[in-house]
Amino acid sequence: MLYLSRLLLNRRSRLVVRDLGNCQELHRTILSAFPDGLAGETGARRGAGVLFRLDDAPDGRPRLLVQSRLEPDWSRLPTDYLTAAGKAMENPACKRLDEHYDRLRAGQELAFRLRANPTKKVDTKSGVGGERRNGRRVLLTDDTAQREWLQRKAMQHGFSVLGVPLANGDADVRVGQRPSVTGFARAGASEAGLRKLAFGTVLFDGRLCITDAPRFRESLEQGIGSGKAFGFGLLSVASVT
């Protein structure tokens, strides 16, 4: 089973303000809606299959999309965390995605949105003892490099991106640079030891064509790229109108 939740956040809530400025705290708040006892925060996210993205609703309110394999219990959120949505809109809203994704087929064209942290690894050369270094991730900041990153991920995940040029030409994909996602994580066992988190953000909007339906459905469920615990990797798709 796969669920998609939409939550409109209350900017006047102290905890919302905290979470909007700290991706680690937002991660913890989201996981609070899922069963206790899953192993660790990373294990809990993976165990519940949680992917999420923070957008702005058309009226400017913060909108949180959360995809999960387990059905969330949003009543666990603080009482003032969500804003009143009005009679025409349920808040929070949650729906099943299974039937929609089961109908996806190779050759189908879809509109998509992906908030990503496009990176590459550097310093991966072997050490003096012959061991290969894991290296470190650095953000791809060049527009062409970001488009090439998207093309590579598409090939790996069962789809092709329509109209993304690797040289000159018009693109059928918008690449929007967004403010960095920041936060703090414990550097060790002590709460006093904190390290700053910072992730570069790119928002891809465009059209794709499914080339391998089973692999594409797996990518929809598991996400794309790095930083999934901090709001990256959720691939949203919709019919092309």
C-alpha positions as CSV (number, residue, x, y, z in Angstrom):
1,M,0.0,0.0,0.0
2,L,1.1,3.5,-0.7
3,Y,-0.4,6.7,0.7
4,L,-0.1,10.4,-0.1
5,S,-0.9,13.0,2.5
6,R,-1.3,16.8,1.9
7,L,-1.0,19.1,4.9
8,L,-1.3,22.9,5.0
9,L,0.9,24.2,7.8
10,N,0.1,27.1,10.2
11,R,2.8,29.7,10.0
12,R,1.7,31.1,13.3
13,S,2.5,27.9,15.1
14,R,5.8,28.1,17.0
15,L,6.6,24.5,16.1
16,V,5.9,25.1,12.4
17,V,8.3,28.1,12.4
18,R,10.9,25.9,14.1
19,D,10.4,23.1,11.5
20,L,10.5,25.4,8.5
21,G,14.0,26.5,9.7
22,N,15.3,23.1,10.7
23,C,15.0,20.2,8.3
24,Q,16.0,17.7,11.1
25,E,13.1,18.8,13.3
26,L,10.7,18.7,10.3
27,H,11.9,15.1,9.7
28,R,11.1,14.2,13.4
29,T,7.7,15.8,13.3
30,I,6.7,13.9,10.2
31,L,7.9,10.6,11.7
32,S,5.8,11.3,14.8
33,A,2.7,10.4,12.8
34,F,3.9,6.8,12.3
35,P,4.1,3.9,14.8
36,D,6.6,4.0,17.6
37,G,9.3,1.4,17.9
38,L,10.8,1.5,14.5
39,A,14.6,1.3,14.7
40,G,16.1,4.8,14.8
41,E,15.1,7.8,12.8
42,T,16.6,6.5,9.5
43,G,15.1,3.1,10.2
44,A,11.8,4.7,10.9
45,R,11.7,6.7,7.7
46,R,12.7,3.6,5.6
47,G,10.4,1.3,7.5
48,A,7.4,3.6,6.9
49,G,8.6,4.4,3.4
50,V,8.4,8.1,4.1
51,L,9.3,10.6,1.4
52,F,8.2,14.3,1.6
53,R,8.4,17.6,-0.1
54,L,7.7,21.1,1.2
55,D,6.0,23.4,-1.4
56,D,3.9,26.5,-1.3
57,A,0.1,26.2,-1.8
58,P,-1.4,28.5,-4.5
59,D,-2.4,30.9,-1.7
60,G,1.2,31.0,-0.3
61,R,0.6,28.7,2.7
62,P,3.3,26.1,3.4
63,R,2.2,22.8,1.9
64,L,3.7,19.5,3.0
65,L,3.3,16.4,0.8
66,V,4.1,13.1,2.5
67,Q,4.2,9.7,0.8
68,S,4.4,6.6,2.9
69,R,3.8,2.8,2.8
70,L,2.1,3.0,6.2
71,E,-1.0,5.0,6.8
72,P,-0.1,8.1,9.0
73,D,-1.9,9.3,12.0
74,W,-1.8,13.1,11.7
75,S,-3.8,13.5,14.9
76,R,-0.4,13.0,16.6
77,L,0.7,16.5,15.4
78,P,0.5,19.4,17.8
79,T,-3.0,20.9,17.9
80,D,-2.0,24.2,16.2
81,Y,0.4,22.7,13.6
82,L,-2.1,22.7,10.7
83,T,-4.1,25.7,9.5
84,A,-7.9,25.7,9.0
85,A,-8.4,24.7,5.3
86,G,-12.0,25.8,5.0
87,K,-15.1,23.9,3.9
88,A,-13.9,23.2,0.4
89,M,-10.6,21.6,1.4
90,E,-9.8,18.9,3.9
91,N,-6.7,19.4,6.0
92,P,-5.0,17.0,6.4
93,A,-6.0,15.0,3.3
94,C,-4.8,11.5,2.7
95,K,-5.4,9.2,-0.3
96,R,-4.2,5.8,-1.6
97,L,-1.9,5.8,-4.6
98,D,-1.8,2.0,-5.4
99,E,-4.4,1.8,-8.1
100,H,-3.1,4.9,-9.9
101,Y,0.5,3.6,-9.9
102,D,-0.6,0.1,-11.0
103,R,-2.1,1.6,-14.1
104,L,1.2,3.2,-15.3
105,R,2.6,1.7,-18.5
106,A,5.7,2.1,-20.7
107,G,5.2,4.9,-23.3
108,Q,2.9,6.9,-21.1
109,E,3.7,10.6,-20.8
110,L,3.3,12.4,-17.5
111,A,3.9,15.8,-15.9
112,F,6.3,15.6,-13.0
113,R,7.9,17.6,-10.1
114,L,11.0,16.6,-8.3
115,R,12.7,18.5,-5.5
116,A,16.3,17.3,-5.6
117,N,19.8,17.7,-4.2
118,P,21.9,17.0,-7.3
119,T,25.4,16.1,-6.2
120,K,28.5,14.4,-7.3
121,K,31.2,12.6,-5.3
122,V,34.7,13.9,-5.2
123,D,37.9,12.8,-3.5
124,T,37.2,9.2,-4.2
125,K,40.7,8.2,-5.4
126,S,42.3,5.2,-3.7
127,G,44.4,5.9,-0.6
128,V,48.0,4.9,-0.1
129,G,47.0,1.5,1.1
130,G,44.9,0.8,-2.0
131,E,41.5,1.3,-0.2
132,R,39.0,3.4,-2.1
133,R,37.8,6.5,-0.3
134,N,34.1,7.0,0.0
135,G,34.6,10.7,-0.9
136,R,32.3,13.5,-0.2
137,R,29.3,14.9,-2.0
138,V,29.4,18.4,-3.6
139,L,26.4,20.2,-5.0
140,L,26.1,20.6,-8.8
141,T,25.4,24.3,-9.3
142,D,25.7,24.6,-13.1
143,D,22.4,24.5,-15.0
144,T,23.8,22.1,-17.6
145,A,25.3,19.8,-15.0
146,Q,21.9,19.7,-13.1
147,R,20.1,18.8,-16.3
148,E,22.6,16.1,-17.1
149,W,22.2,14.8,-13.5
150,L,18.4,14.5,-14.1
151,Q,19.0,12.7,-17.4
152,R,21.3,10.1,-15.7
153,K,18.8,9.6,-12.9
154,A,16.0,9.2,-15.5
155,M,17.9,6.4,-17.3
156,Q,18.5,4.6,-14.0
157,H,14.9,4.9,-12.8
158,G,12.8,3.8,-15.8
159,F,11.9,7.0,-17.6
160,S,13.2,9.6,-20.0
161,V,12.9,13.3,-19.6
162,L,11.2,15.0,-22.5
163,G,13.0,18.0,-24.0
164,V,15.9,18.5,-21.7
165,P,18.8,19.8,-23.9
166,L,22.4,18.9,-23.1
167,A,23.6,21.5,-25.6
168,N,21.7,24.5,-27.0
169,G,18.0,24.4,-27.5
170,D,14.7,25.0,-25.7
171,A,13.9,22.9,-22.6
172,D,10.6,21.3,-21.8
173,V,11.7,21.2,-18.1
174,R,12.0,24.1,-15.8
175,V,15.0,24.1,-13.4
176,G,14.3,26.3,-10.4
177,Q,17.0,27.2,-7.9
178,R,15.6,27.3,-4.3
179,P,17.0,28.4,-1.0
180,S,19.2,25.9,0.8
181,V,17.5,23.5,3.2
182,T,19.2,23.8,6.6
183,G,19.1,22.3,10.1
184,F,21.1,20.8,12.9
185,A,21.9,17.2,13.8
186,R,23.6,15.7,16.8
187,A,27.3,15.2,16.1
188,G,27.6,12.6,18.8
189,A,25.9,11.2,21.9
190,S,25.6,14.5,23.5
191,E,22.9,17.1,22.6
192,A,25.6,19.7,23.0
193,G,27.5,18.4,20.0
194,L,25.6,19.7,17.0
195,R,26.6,19.9,13.4
196,K,25.0,22.2,10.8
197,L,23.2,20.7,7.9
198,A,22.9,22.5,4.6
199,F,21.5,21.1,1.3
200,G,21.4,22.8,-2.0
201,T,17.9,22.6,-3.6
202,V,16.8,22.4,-7.2
203,L,13.1,22.0,-8.2
204,F,12.6,20.2,-11.6
205,D,9.2,20.6,-13.3
206,G,8.5,19.1,-16.7
207,R,7.3,16.1,-18.6
208,L,8.6,12.6,-18.8
209,C,7.9,9.3,-20.6
210,I,7.9,6.0,-18.9
211,T,10.4,3.5,-20.4
212,D,10.3,0.7,-17.8
213,A,7.1,0.6,-15.9
214,P,8.2,-1.8,-13.0
215,R,11.4,0.2,-12.4
216,F,9.5,3.5,-12.6
217,R,7.0,2.4,-10.0
218,E,9.8,1.3,-7.8
219,S,11.4,4.8,-8.2
220,L,8.1,6.4,-7.3
221,E,8.0,4.4,-4.1
222,Q,11.7,4.7,-3.1
223,G,12.5,8.2,-4.3
224,I,15.4,9.6,-6.4
225,G,18.8,11.0,-5.4
226,S,20.2,11.9,-2.0
227,G,18.8,13.7,1.1
228,K,15.5,11.8,1.3
229,A,15.4,12.2,5.0
230,F,15.3,16.0,4.5
231,G,12.6,16.5,1.9
232,F,14.3,15.5,-1.3
233,G,13.6,12.7,-3.8
234,L,9.8,12.6,-3.9
235,L,8.8,12.3,-7.6
236,S,5.3,13.5,-8.1
237,V,3.5,12.7,-11.4
238,A,0.2,13.7,-13.0
239,S,-1.6,13.2,-16.2
240,V,-0.6,15.6,-19.0
241,T,-3.5,18.0,-19.8
